[in-house]
Amino acid sequence: MNRITAARGAVFSLLLLSGLLVWDSAPADEHAGAAYVPYKASAIYAQGETVGWNVTLPWTAAPANYVIRQNNLAEIGRGRIRPGVPTKIEATLDEPGMVYVEVTEEKPGAKPRALGAAVAPWKIAPSVPAPADFDAFWQAKLKTLRAVPAKPRLMEKPSERDGVDFAILQMNHIDGKHVWGQMAKPRDATGKKKFPGLVLLQWASPPYPLHKSWVVDRAAQGWLAVNIEPHDVMPDQPQSYYDALPEALKKYNTIGTRDRDRNYFLYMYLADIRAIDYLASRPDWDGKTIVVMGTSMGGQQSFCAAGLHPKVTAMIVHVPAGADANGEAHGRKIGYPNWDSSDPAVMKTAPYFDTVNCAAHIKAPSLVSMGFIDTVTPPVGIWAAFNQIRGPKEAVPLSESPHNHVATPAQQEAYTSRSAEWLKTLVAGGKVFERADVPTPRTDENSKLAHEDLLAKRTRGQIDVYFIGDSITRRWGTSDPQWADLYANWTKNFTGWNAANFGWGADKTQHMLWRLKNGELDGVSPKVVVLMAGTNNVGKTSPSGDAEARASEVARGVGALVREVRQRVPKATIVITGITPRNDNRDVMPIINLANREIARLADGKSVRYININEQLADGESNLLPAATIDGLHLTAKAYQHWADALKPIFTEVLGPPAAVDRAPPPTGDPSAKSAP
């Protein structure tokens, strides 16, 4: 093994070994018949974890060379692969980032095969801070825009779709320019119906016509839809019109790159704001929903539209461009708009139009995809932008996908299907829920601080029993003084077994999954892991949708947690505790009962156990007894004793009797209490 220390403190390992190849369901390379099997199907790794692929070229192939790069830029390793010889390609990063590999056969005209992986991507931060006057700059520009009357003009055209009205849209813009686009809506003979709004924003290219179907098809789904042309050109002309446009316009990404007041993207972003203002002014808008959506440069525009316009209620973007434009000087490959990293004036201007800085103002639910082998919009910048979003957010990592224009449908299926689910929910006026089995970080500051406390906690003692859960778990083993009686019960029951509590209040399964994937179980080898999760996925509000479907979603989240624990500590006994009843809304009890039935099926009676204490806590109608709850949800010391009584026989079986000395780390508390007066 060669160990290489690279710039910026990153440490990498490179290993080339022969041996048996472990085959799995990973797709074979369609060009060479080679197999590239990632160590982790998700392609997402923790800091310090070995990133790798098992690679085998067929005997008939030429030898191949591979190059490993950090963040698509700095070379951190290389090697050679012989045909028929199983080979490991490996790298280890000690900081958040991306690993990008190119494998190229030694033959004329060979095209490289790309491989990608992420290391602690939820920790990737922007390369440089936002300009101090970012907000003031944009507020002044928005004021300038709104001082210009929009005077929207609709030129009706045949929609060629039953039940849909279609028109070309033109509006006034600043500096005598125009905003062009398409408008489509469901036909309404009464003139009284109202519809949710959808703004579609376009990808990068020399100016091109907008296809009518892009907006008409959305209107047929129920949207009041606008598709905005990113340039001051008509959207419905023959190709000869676009071919004859000035050459400078075809290279628009180079216009005004050294002057924030003349930057081409200033006009583009303000055109998007004008479109949102227009939708919000229409009497047939429902007054509730405006979604912005785009791919590549359209995703870039969507980020800044969502960050600058408070009426945007959701953002759906695919491999967005324009992220972390200053990254090249900080060891990160930048992508489109490909601004000149060597020009200080360009780099000083770029942050005003960078998605990472717009993202910090986004509070709307956001769906963001990133292709791990995308060289047009490299994923490291997209992660940096995603991590700045302040509202609910969901990442769609596409581990085998290049940029959308060269990717296959299969490589982009995760985004295609999930964005369709979001749109279907939003057009019906529903709320998009995070997926229970997709790791999702909590974005509030107190949860971030709690995560840091728990990362430190795992290193401070011996942990043989590891509790993971939400507030029901947390209160049992916390140092918070208001729960001193519960902690007394904890110590009475578990002292000598080295039990540590890693619960955190309000966590859903996806949040716990994120915590486990981001260090809270790293370096820990518990013999027993106790898991209680799911009540926050159910929630206290009245259920909407099919109870069985909602219960299955919760069970999938618990199943994902079980699989994550099993992967990280394969020898541990996992004890799943059924979701306890909720008195705060009786309507959710069918979901809890159905979920518990599915969760119970995760157990095998040996390495995975299932316990349910609800009969001890509740009456025959699943109402928590007064002696068992303090508020209709959280438990009393008496209720926790029932839980302990169910756990202790398992602890004794696996660990033996409790020792005379306990070496567990000390309990942690609510970080917000540290700064309280």
C-alpha positions as semicolon CSV with decimal commas, in nm:
position;residue;x (nm);y (nm);z (nm)
1;M;0,000;0,000;0,000
2;N;0,124;0,346;-0,089
3;R;0,012;0,619;0,148
4;I;0,003;0,970;0,001
5;T;-0,040;1,295;0,191
6;A;-0,186;1,560;-0,039
7;A;-0,256;1,932;-0,016
8;R;-0,506;2,081;0,229
9;G;-0,450;1,806;0,483
10;A;-0,628;1,534;0,289
11;V;-0,490;1,184;0,334
12;F;-0,534;0,923;0,062
13;S;-0,459;0,554;0,026
14;L;-0,398;0,370;-0,301
15;L;-0,413;-0,007;-0,314
16;L;-0,376;-0,253;-0,602
17;L;-0,437;-0,615;-0,508
18;S;-0,512;-0,942;-0,682
19;G;-0,768;-1,179;-0,542
20;L;-1,119;-1,303;-0,575
21;L;-1,377;-1,062;-0,712
22;V;-1,701;-1,042;-0,518
23;W;-1,974;-1,011;-0,779
24;D;-2,301;-0,838;-0,703
25;S;-2,583;-0,673;-0,894
26;A;-2,377;-0,373;-1,007
27;P;-2,417;-0,311;-1,380
28;A;-2,144;-0,426;-1,614
29;D;-1,966;-0,171;-1,829
30;E;-2,160;-0,167;-2,155
31;H;-1,848;-0,081;-2,361
32;A;-1,586;-0,324;-2,241
33;G;-1,772;-0,594;-2,050
34;A;-1,588;-0,489;-1,738
35;A;-1,728;-0,505;-1,387
36;Y;-1,703;-0,207;-1,153
37;V;-1,847;-0,300;-0,814
38;P;-1,852;-0,022;-0,550
39;Y;-1,776;-0,109;-0,190
40;K;-2,098;0,069;-0,094
41;A;-2,398;0,075;-0,325
42;S;-2,486;0,426;-0,210
43;A;-2,134;0,552;-0,297
44;I;-2,150;0,769;0,017
45;Y;-1,876;0,721;0,276
46;A;-1,773;0,869;0,609
47;Q;-1,454;1,068;0,657
48;G;-1,165;0,829;0,694
49;E;-1,363;0,539;0,549
50;T;-1,211;0,356;0,253
51;V;-1,378;0,448;-0,074
52;G;-1,338;0,175;-0,330
53;W;-1,439;-0,039;-0,624
54;N;-1,367;-0,400;-0,715
55;V;-1,277;-0,392;-1,083
56;T;-1,225;-0,674;-1,331
57;L;-1,154;-0,631;-1,701
58;P;-1,229;-0,927;-1,929
59;W;-0,934;-1,128;-2,059
60;T;-1,000;-0,992;-2,407
61;A;-0,967;-0,628;-2,299
62;A;-0,658;-0,413;-2,316
63;P;-0,487;-0,316;-1,991
64;A;-0,623;0,003;-1,839
65;N;-0,488;0,293;-1,638
66;Y;-0,683;0,477;-1,374
67;V;-0,648;0,820;-1,216
68;I;-0,811;0,922;-0,886
69;R;-0,892;1,287;-0,822
70;Q;-1,026;1,470;-0,521
71;N;-1,318;1,697;-0,610
72;N;-1,260;1,628;-0,982
73;L;-0,935;1,830;-0,964
74;A;-0,625;1,730;-0,766
75;E;-0,475;1,395;-0,860
76;I;-0,438;1,176;-0,553
77;G;-0,351;0,840;-0,702
78;R;-0,313;0,631;-1,013
79;G;-0,259;0,270;-1,111
80;R;-0,285;0,003;-1,379
81;I;-0,537;-0,278;-1,424
82;R;-0,443;-0,600;-1,603
83;P;-0,713;-0,795;-1,790
84;G;-0,862;-1,078;-1,588
85;V;-0,695;-0,971;-1,264
86;P;-0,939;-0,853;-0,995
87;T;-0,824;-0,510;-0,881
88;K;-0,917;-0,276;-0,600
89;I;-0,926;0,099;-0,664
90;E;-0,924;0,279;-0,328
91;A;-0,897;0,625;-0,177
92;T;-0,948;0,759;0,173
93;L;-1,032;1,123;0,244
94;D;-1,001;1,278;0,587
95;E;-1,218;1,575;0,489
96;P;-1,558;1,610;0,319
97;G;-1,544;1,597;-0,058
98;M;-1,586;1,391;-0,373
99;V;-1,375;1,114;-0,523
100;Y;-1,365;1,098;-0,902
101;V;-1,196;0,817;-1,096
102;E;-1,131;0,771;-1,467
103;V;-1,037;0,428;-1,603
104;T;-0,904;0,425;-1,960
105;E;-0,802;0,121;-2,163
106;E;-0,465;0,133;-2,336
107;K;-0,594;0,138;-2,692
108;P;-0,645;0,413;-2,949
109;G;-0,964;0,613;-2,910
110;A;-1,061;0,449;-2,581
111;K;-1,317;0,645;-2,384
112;P;-1,264;0,665;-2,008
113;R;-1,506;0,503;-1,768
114;A;-1,587;0,737;-1,477
115;L;-1,653;0,633;-1,117
116;G;-1,764;0,862;-0,837
117;A;-1,819;0,866;-0,463
118;A;-1,896;1,116;-0,189
119;V;-1,723;1,150;0,148
120;A;-1,931;1,312;0,423
121;P;-2,108;1,523;0,159
122;W;-2,347;1,684;0,408
123;K;-2,045;1,861;0,558
124;I;-1,920;2,020;0,234
125;A;-1,921;2,397;0,277
126;P;-1,879;2,684;0,028
127;S;-1,521;2,771;-0,063
128;V;-1,559;3,139;0,027
129;P;-1,814;3,335;0,233
130;A;-2,090;3,536;0,072
131;P;-2,015;3,904;-0,001
132;A;-2,103;4,125;0,294
133;D;-2,336;4,328;0,073
134;F;-2,500;4,031;-0,103
135;D;-2,844;4,107;0,042
136;A;-2,817;4,481;-0,015
137;F;-2,709;4,427;-0,376
138;W;-3,006;4,208;-0,456
139;Q;-3,259;4,419;-0,269
140;A;-3,149;4,718;-0,477
141;K;-3,179;4,519;-0,800
142;L;-3,524;4,389;-0,708
143;K;-3,633;4,745;-0,636
144;T;-3,505;4,852;-0,978
145;L;-3,693;4,567;-1,146
146;R;-4,022;4,641;-0,976
147;A;-3,994;5,008;-1,067
148;V;-4,036;4,897;-1,429
149;P;-4,402;4,814;-1,508
150;A;-4,420;4,455;-1,634
151;K;-4,708;4,518;-1,879
152;P;-4,753;4,147;-1,955
153;R;-4,878;4,063;-2,305
154;L;-5,026;3,725;-2,390
155;M;-5,037;3,614;-2,755
156;E;-5,275;3,319;-2,767
157;K;-5,174;3,018;-2,974
158;P;-5,326;2,673;-3,029
159;S;-5,223;2,441;-2,747
160;E;-5,280;2,125;-2,950
161;R;-5,396;1,969;-2,625
162;D;-5,759;1,929;-2,518
163;G;-5,849;2,129;-2,210
164;V;-5,539;2,352;-2,212
165;D;-5,499;2,717;-2,307
166;F;-5,160;2,832;-2,437
167;A;-4,999;3,167;-2,514
168;I;-4,665;3,334;-2,576
169;L;-4,579;3,570;-2,290
170;Q;-4,383;3,895;-2,314
171;M;-4,308;4,140;-2,032
172;N;-4,095;4,448;-1,989
173;H;-3,755;4,412;-1,822
174;I;-3,493;4,654;-1,694
175;D;-3,269;4,850;-1,932
176;G;-3,528;4,830;-2,209
177;K;-3,503;4,452;-2,235
178;H;-3,789;4,200;-2,243
179;V;-3,882;3,880;-2,066
180;W;-4,013;3,613;-2,302
181;G;-4,178;3,282;-2,226
182;Q;-4,475;3,054;-2,260
183;M;-4,793;3,043;-2,055
184;A;-5,029;2,747;-2,026
185;K;-5,322;2,674;-1,797
186;P;-5,610;2,432;-1,758
187;R;-5,907;2,555;-1,959
188;D;-6,176;2,698;-1,730
189;A;-6,506;2,798;-1,886
190;T;-6,631;2,943;-1,556
191;G;-6,333;3,171;-1,504
192;K;-6,353;3,101;-1,132
193;K;-6,107;2,819;-1,078
194;K;-5,767;2,875;-0,924
195;F;-5,451;2,675;-0,983
196;P;-5,107;2,623;-0,828
197;G;-4,819;2,794;-1,007
198;L;-4,517;2,633;-1,172
199;V;-4,221;2,824;-1,318
200;L;-3,998;2,626;-1,554
201;L;-3,645;2,757;-1,611
202;Q;-3,419;2,655;-1,896
203;W;-3,079;2,492;-1,927
204;A;-2,765;2,635;-2,086
205;S;-2,717;2,655;-2,460
206;P;-2,698;2,916;-2,732
207;P;-3,056;3,049;-2,756
208;Y;-3,307;2,786;-2,871
209;P;-3,685;2,762;-2,918
210;L;-3,903;2,644;-2,630
211;H;-4,107;2,336;-2,705
212;K;-4,475;2,394;-2,650
213;S;-4,519;2,055;-2,486
214;W;-4,288;2,149;-2,197
215;V;-4,545;2,388;-2,056
216;V;-4,865;2,245;-2,207
217;D;-4,808;1,903;-2,052
218;R;-4,769;2,063;-1,709
219;A;-5,092;2,258;-1,754
220;A;-5,267;1,933;-1,841
221;Q;-5,159;1,808;-1,498
222;G;-5,332;2,103;-1,331
223;W;-5,059;2,366;-1,319
224;L;-5,077;2,734;-1,399
225;A;-4,746;2,702;-1,580
226;V;-4,491;2,950;-1,714
227;N;-4,179;2,850;-1,908
228;I;-3,925;3,133;-1,921
229;E;-3,678;3,195;-2,202
230;P;-3,344;3,285;-2,039
231;H;-3,261;3,535;-2,314
232;D;-3,433;3,837;-2,466
233;V;-3,538;3,639;-2,774
234;M;-3,872;3,514;-2,899
235;P;-3,937;3,155;-2,785
236;D;-4,126;3,015;-3,086
237;Q;-3,924;3,097;-3,396
238;P;-3,768;2,865;-3,657
239;Q;-3,411;2,753;-3,598
240;S;-3,284;2,998;-3,860
241;Y;-3,386;3,283;-3,628
242;Y;-3,163;3,152;-3,349
243;D;-2,877;3,070;-3,585
244;A;-2,873;3,433;-3,702
245;L;-2,843;3,580;-3,352
246;P;-2,520;3,767;-3,269
247;E;-2,224;3,546;-3,180
248;A;-2,176;3,735;-2,854
249;L;-2,523;3,629;-2,741
250;K;-2,435;3,266;-2,808
251;K;-2,149;3,308;-2,559
252;Y;-2,365;3,486;-2,303
253;N;-2,194;3,323;-2,005
254;T;-1,889;3,544;-2,075
255;I;-2,086;3,872;-2,077
256;G;-2,027;4,101;-1,779
257;T;-1,831;3,849;-1,577
258;R;-1,613;4,127;-1,431
259;D;-1,901;4,366;-1,354
260;R;-2,183;4,264;-1,123
261;D;-2,408;4,539;-1,262
262;R;-2,374;4,410;-1,618
263;N;-2,341;4,039;-1,555
264;Y;-2,563;3,842;-1,791
265;F;-2,701;3,634;-1,506
266;L;-2,829;3,947;-1,334
267;Y;-3,078;3,992;-1,616
268;M;-3,155;3,621;-1,622
269;Y;-3,231;3,599;-1,250
270;L;-3,441;3,916;-1,257
271;A;-3,639;3,774;-1,550
272;D;-3,718;3,474;-1,330
273;I;-3,833;3,704;-1,049
274;R;-4,055;3,889;-1,296
275;A;-4,215;3,559;-1,397
276;I;-4,292;3,473;-1,035
277;D;-4,436;3,819;-0,975
278;Y;-4,653;3,770;-1,282
279;L;-4,788;3,435;-1,167
280;A;-4,860;3,573;-0,821
281;S;-5,055;3,862;-0,974
282;R;-5,292;3,647;-1,176
283;P;-5,648;3,606;-1,044
284;D;-5,642;3,235;-1,134
285;W;-5,341;3,162;-0,912
286;D;-5,445;2,970;-0,600
287;G;-5,257;3,209;-0,371
288;K;-5,065;2,925;-0,206
289;T;-4,825;2,737;-0,432
290;I;-4,544;2,850;-0,661
291;V;-4,286;2,589;-0,756
292;V;-3,964;2,669;-0,943
293;M;-3,807;2,389;-1,142
294;G;-3,508;2,348;-1,372
295;T;-3,214;2,141;-1,488
296;S;-2,849;2,251;-1,508
297;M;-2,860;2,628;-1,571
298;G;-3,234;2,604;-1,505
299;G;-3,148;2,462;-1,165
300;Q;-2,905;2,748;-1,111
301;Q;-3,180;2,998;-1,187
302;S;-3,421;2,808;-0,962
303;F;-3,183;2,832;-0,667
304;C;-3,161;3,207;-0,694
305;A;-3,531;3,254;-0,769
306;A;-3,618;3,050;-0,459
307;G;-3,364;3,241;-0,253
308;L;-3,472;3,586;-0,369
309;H;-3,851;3,550;-0,392
310;P;-4,048;3,480;-0,071
311;K;-4,352;3,346;-0,258
312;V;-4,167;3,040;-0,386
313;T;-4,306;2,746;-0,189
314;A;-4,098;2,462;-0,336
315;M;-3,791;2,409;-0,553
316;I;-3,718;2,104;-0,770
317;V;-3,379;2,105;-0,943
318;H;-3,169;1,856;-1,136
319;V;-2,786;1,881;-1,142
320;P;-2,790;2,260;-1,094
321;A;-2,511;2,474;-1,240
322;G;-2,343;2,781;-1,095
323;A;-2,239;2,631;-0,762
324;D;-1,926;2,734;-0,571
325;A;-1,770;2,934;-0,854
326;N;-1,461;3,015;-0,645
327;G;-1,387;2,648;-0,584
328;E;-1,094;2,610;-0,822
329;A;-0,861;2,807;-0,595
330;H;-0,965;2,579;-0,309
331;G;-0,906;2,240;-0,468
332;R;-1,244;2,194;-0,635
333;K;-1,322;2,163;-1,003
334;I;-1,581;2,421;-1,105
335;G;-1,832;2,377;-1,383
336;Y;-2,076;2,579;-1,586
337;P;-2,089;2,882;-1,633
338;N;-1,711;2,817;-1,638
339;W;-1,614;3,161;-1,516
340;D;-1,243;3,241;-1,535
341;S;-1,090;3,133;-1,204
342;S;-0,763;3,306;-1,288
343;D;-0,921;3,653;-1,309
344;P;-0,960;3,817;-0,966
345;A;-1,228;4,055;-1,094
346;V;-1,435;3,764;-1,222
347;M;-1,398;3,577;-0,895
348;K;-1,501;3,890;-0,704
349;T;-1,816;3,921;-0,916
350;A;-1,913;3,553;-0,923
351;P;-2,034;3,520;-0,560
352;Y;-2,325;3,758;-0,628
353;F;-2,464;3,501;-0,872
354;D;-2,346;3,182;-0,701
355;T;-2,611;2,932;-0,599
356;V;-2,434;2,866;-0,268
357;N;-2,517;3,221;-0,159
358;C;-2,872;3,218;-0,293
359;A;-2,924;2,883;-0,118
360;A;-2,866;3,036;0,224
361;H;-3,191;3,230;0,176
362;I;-3,407;2,935;0,068
363;K;-3,668;2,832;0,322
364;A;-3,897;2,644;0,085
365;P;-3,887;2,262;0,063
366;S;-3,622;2,171;-0,193
367;L;-3,537;1,863;-0,398
368;V;-3,184;1,864;-0,541
369;S;-3,000;1,601;-0,746
370;M;-2,629;1,567;-0,804
371;G;-2,446;1,334;-1,044
372;F;-2,134;1,184;-0,890
373;I;-1,950;1,163;-1,226
374;D;-2,083;1,492;-1,362
375;T;-1,805;1,710;-1,505
376;V;-2,038;1,983;-1,636
377;T;-2,181;2,066;-1,295
378;P;-1,945;1,889;-1,053
379;P;-2,119;1,746;-0,748
380;V;-1,891;1,903;-0,486
381;G;-2,034;2,248;-0,562
382;I;-2,391;2,121;-0,566
383;W;-2,345;1,964;-0,223
384;A;-2,204;2,294;-0,096
385;A;-2,514;2,473;-0,223
386;F;-2,752;2,205;-0,096
387;N;-2,603;2,226;0,251
388;Q;-2,676;2,598;0,268
389;I;-3,052;2,558;0,214
390;R;-3,233;2,660;0,531
391;G;-3,567;2,491;0,467
392;P;-3,665;2,123;0,444
393;K;-3,454;1,957;0,178
394;E;-3,397;1,626;0,009
395;A;-3,088;1,523;-0,184
396;V;-3,106;1,276;-0,472
397;P;-2,751;1,141;-0,515
398;L;-2,701;0,988;-0,860
399;S;-2,391;0,780;-0,801
400;E;-2,345;0,658;-1,159
401;S;-2,474;0,961;-1,349
402;P;-2,287;1,212;-1,564
403;H;-2,457;1,537;-1,668
404;N;-2,817;1,500;-1,778
405;H;-2,752;1,553;-2,150
406;V;-2,534;1,241;-2,173
407;A;-2,687;1,031;-1,894
408;T;-2,913;0,734;-1,954
409;P;-3,270;0,723;-1,819
410;A;-3,161;0,451;-1,577
411;Q;-2,883;0,670;-1,438
412;Q;-3,133;0,946;-1,365
413;E;-3,429;0,734;-1,259
414;A;-3,402;0,827;-0,891
415;Y;-3,451;1,196;-0,972
416;T;-3,711;1,134;-1,243
417;S;-3,934;0,931;-1,014
418;R;-3,888;1,144;-0,704
419;S;-3,950;1,475;-0,884
420;A;-4,267;1,325;-1,032
421;E;-4,381;1,233;-0,680
422;W;-4,315;1,588;-0,559
423;L;-4,505;1,744;-0,849
424;K;-4,800;1,509;-0,806
425;T;-4,823;1,598;-0,437
426;L;-4,774;1,972;-0,482
427;V;-5,023;2,017;-0,766
428;A;-5,287;1,857;-0,543
429;G;-5,210;2,103;-0,264
430;G;-5,034;1,844;-0,051
431;K;-4,723;1,867;0,161
432;V;-4,407;1,693;0,050
433;F;-4,276;1,464;0,321
434;E;-3,917;1,357;0,361
435;R;-3,867;0,991;0,282
436;A;-3,828;0,782;0,591
437;D;-3,543;0,574;0,446
438;V;-3,337;0,858;0,291
439;P;-3,074;1,007;0,526
440;T;-3,170;1,369;0,589
441;P;-2,992;1,618;0,816
442;R;-3,169;1,839;1,068
443;T;-3,100;2,201;0,976
444;D;-3,179;2,382;1,303
445;E;-2,876;2,505;1,495
446;N;-2,958;2,317;1,815
447;S;-2,967;1,984;1,631
448;K;-2,633;2,063;1,469
449;L;-2,484;2,132;1,812
450;A;-2,638;1,814;1,952
451;H;-2,480;1,615;1,669
452;E;-2,139;1,756;1,758
453;D;-2,196;1,667;2,124
454;L;-2,288;1,311;2,031
455;L;-1,986;1,279;1,802
456;A;-1,769;1,370;2,099
457;K;-1,964;1,144;2,334
458;R;-1,887;0,831;2,133
459;T;-1,514;0,876;2,207
460;R;-1,537;0,936;2,582
461;G;-1,595;0,594;2,727
462;Q;-1,671;0,232;2,664
463;I;-2,003;0,164;2,492
464;D;-2,144;-0,188;2,502
465;V;-2,510;-0,085;2,475
466;Y;-2,598;0,189;2,224
467;F;-2,942;0,352;2,233
468;I;-3,058;0,540;1,920
469;G;-3,394;0,716;1,903
470;D;-3,591;1,037;1,942
471;S;-3,697;1,232;2,252
472;I;-3,857;0,926;2,410
473;T;-3,515;0,763;2,410
474;R;-3,320;1,082;2,484
475;R;-3,506;1,181;2,801
476;W;-3,424;0,850;2,962
477;G;-3,049;0,909;2,956
478;T;-2,996;1,284;2,949
479;S;-2,823;1,520;3,188
480;D;-3,105;1,776;3,157
481;P;-3,213;1,850;3,516
482;Q;-3,585;1,845;3,440
483;W;-3,556;1,473;3,358
484;A;-3,346;1,380;3,661
485;D;-3,598;1,119;3,776
486;L;-3,579;0,948;3,438
487;Y;-3,200;0,945;3,444
488;A;-3,213;0,797;3,793
489;N;-3,420;0,513;3,648
490;W;-3,163;0,474;3,368
491;T;-2,871;0,442;3,609
492;K;-3,064;0,207;3,837
493;N;-3,130;-0,033;3,550
494;F;-2,824;-0,008;3,326
495;T;-2,520;0,077;3,540
496;G;-2,252;-0,184;3,477
497;W;-2,355;-0,250;3,117
498;N;-2,180;0,056;2,971
499;A;-2,497;0,192;2,814
500;A;-2,486;0,520;2,618
501;N;-2,784;0,722;2,498
502;F;-2,775;0,873;2,146
503;G;-3,136;0,985;2,125
504;W;-3,232;1,331;2,000
505;G;-3,569;1,502;2,027
506;A;-3,800;1,534;1,724
507;D;-3,586;1,305;1,511
508;K;-3,754;1,100;1,243
509;T;-3,604;0,780;1,105
510;Q;-3,435;0,970;0,822
511;H;-3,266;1,203;1,070
512;M;-3,134;0,915;1,280
513;L;-3,012;0,748;0,962
514;W;-2,821;1,062;0,872
515;R;-2,665;1,078;1,217
516;L;-2,547;0,718;1,194
517;K;-2,403;0,779;0,848
518;N;-2,228;1,092;0,968
519;G;-2,015;0,966;1,249
520;E;-2,224;0,891;1,556
521;L;-2,151;0,519;1,533
522;D;-1,800;0,549;1,390
523;G;-1,534;0,383;1,602
524;V;-1,795;0,231;1,833
525;S;-1,840;-0,146;1,868
526;P;-2,146;-0,201;2,085
527;K;-2,264;-0,552;2,150
528;V;-2,627;-0,440;2,173
529;V;-2,802;-0,160;1,983
530;V;-3,145;-0,053;2,109
531;L;-3,359;0,123;1,851
532;M;-3,690;0,303;1,896
533;A;-3,798;0,519;1,601
534;G;-4,100;0,622;1,398
535;T;-4,336;0,819;1,619
536;N;-4,223;1,149;1,467
537;N;-4,273;1,007;1,118
538;V;-4,632;0,937;1,214
539;G;-4,672;1,279;1,375
540;K;-4,957;1,417;1,580
541;T;-5,159;1,558;1,292
542;S;-5,452;1,372;1,142
543;P;-5,332;1,132;0,875
544;S;-5,380;1,199;0,507
545;G;-5,355;0,922;0,255
546;D;-5,373;0,548;0,291
547;A;-5,289;0,426;0,644
548;E;-5,117;0,113;0,515
549;A;-4,897;0,317;0,281
550;R;-4,799;0,555;0,560
551;A;-4,727;0,267;0,795
552;S;-4,511;0,097;0,532
553;E;-4,315;0,420;0,486
554;V;-4,241;0,429;0,861
555;A;-4,140;0,063;0,860
556;R;-3,908;0,124;0,565
557;G;-3,735;0,392;0,770
558;V;-3,687;0,158;1,064
559;G;-3,566;-0,111;0,825
560;A;-3,308;0,128;0,683
561;L;-3,182;0,196;1,035
562;V;-3,153;-0,175;1,106
563;R;-2,955;-0,228;0,785
564;E;-2,725;0,065;0,862
565;V;-2,653;-0,065;1,211
566;R;-2,599;-0,417;1,080
567;Q;-2,349;-0,292;0,821
568;R;-2,152;-0,089;1,076
569;V;-2,159;-0,335;1,368
570;P;-2,234;-0,673;1,211
571;K;-2,188;-0,869;1,533
572;A;-2,420;-0,658;1,748
573;T;-2,760;-0,774;1,866
574;I;-3,020;-0,520;1,752
575;V;-3,326;-0,469;1,971
576;I;-3,615;-0,286;1,801
577;T;-3,877;-0,141;2,034
578;G;-4,225;-0,095;1,892
579;I;-4,363;0,258;1,856
580;T;-4,553;0,355;2,169
581;P;-4,911;0,491;2,155
582;R;-4,997;0,860;2,117
583;N;-5,285;1,019;2,306
584;D;-5,235;1,356;2,134
585;N;-5,425;1,231;1,828
586;R;-5,612;0,905;1,832
587;D;-5,651;0,912;1,452
588;V;-5,289;0,806;1,407
589;M;-5,315;0,487;1,611
590;P;-5,409;0,265;1,313
591;I;-5,087;0,380;1,145
592;I;-4,881;0,303;1,456
593;N;-5,037;-0,042;1,494
594;L;-4,985;-0,127;1,127
595;A;-4,627;0,004;1,137
596;N;-4,548;-0,206;1,444
597;R;-4,670;-0,519;1,266
598;E;-4,433;-0,451;0,977
599;I;-4,147;-0,354;1,207
600;A;-4,188;-0,679;1,401
601;R;-4,122;-0,870;1,080
602;L;-3,771;-0,721;1,067
603;A;-3,672;-0,940;1,363
604;D;-3,527;-1,288;1,331
605;G;-3,534;-1,367;1,703
606;K;-3,154;-1,389;1,719
607;S;-2,943;-1,104;1,585
608;V;-3,247;-0,877;1,553
609;R;-3,504;-0,884;1,835
610;Y;-3,839;-0,706;1,863
611;I;-4,004;-0,601;2,187
612;N;-4,336;-0,425;2,237
613;I;-4,430;-0,281;2,577
614;N;-4,757;-0,119;2,472
615;E;-4,973;-0,362;2,668
616;Q;-4,799;-0,246;2,985
617;L;-4,839;0,124;2,897
618;A;-5,191;0,144;2,754
619;D;-5,546;0,023;2,796
620;G;-5,729;-0,210;2,559
621;E;-5,796;0,076;2,316
622;S;-5,428;0,180;2,301
623;N;-5,475;0,485;2,522
624;L;-5,164;0,555;2,727
625;L;-5,248;0,517;3,094
626;P;-5,216;0,830;3,313
627;A;-4,936;0,665;3,509
628;A;-4,740;0,600;3,189
629;T;-4,731;0,943;3,025
630;I;-4,668;1,304;3,122
631;D;-4,824;1,464;2,815
632;G;-4,995;1,197;2,606
633;L;-4,673;1,105;2,425
634;H;-4,363;1,108;2,646
635;L;-4,316;0,851;2,919
636;T;-4,293;0,856;3,296
637;A;-4,031;0,677;3,505
638;K;-4,285;0,401;3,565
639;A;-4,326;0,350;3,191
640;Y;-3,950;0,346;3,140
641;Q;-3,927;0,073;3,402
642;H;-4,148;-0,147;3,185
643;W;-3,910;-0,083;2,895
644;A;-3,609;-0,166;3,112
645;D;-3,775;-0,487;3,230
646;A;-3,810;-0,595;2,866
647;L;-3,450;-0,507;2,781
648;K;-3,256;-0,641;3,077
649;P;-3,302;-1,013;3,001
650;I;-3,156;-0,952;2,655
651;F;-2,866;-0,755;2,798
652;T;-2,794;-1,035;3,045
653;E;-2,810;-1,295;2,767
654;V;-2,567;-1,105;2,543
655;L;-2,344;-0,929;2,798
656;G;-2,381;-1,127;3,115
657;P;-2,465;-0,961;3,447
658;P;-2,377;-0,593;3,493
659;A;-2,023;-0,521;3,607
660;A;-1,938;-0,351;3,932
661;V;-1,783;-0,056;3,745
662;D;-1,954;0,133;3,464
663;R;-1,736;0,286;3,192
664;A;-2,003;0,445;2,974
665;P;-1,951;0,806;2,864
666;P;-2,126;1,069;3,075
667;P;-2,472;1,178;2,959
668;T;-2,524;1,476;2,731
669;G;-2,801;1,733;2,744
670;D;-2,980;1,995;2,540
671;P;-2,714;2,226;2,388
672;S;-2,952;2,523;2,399
673;A;-2,958;2,500;2,778
674;K;-2,585;2,578;2,790
675;S;-2,643;2,932;2,669
676;A;-2,964;2,993;2,860
677;P;-2,950;3,265;3,127
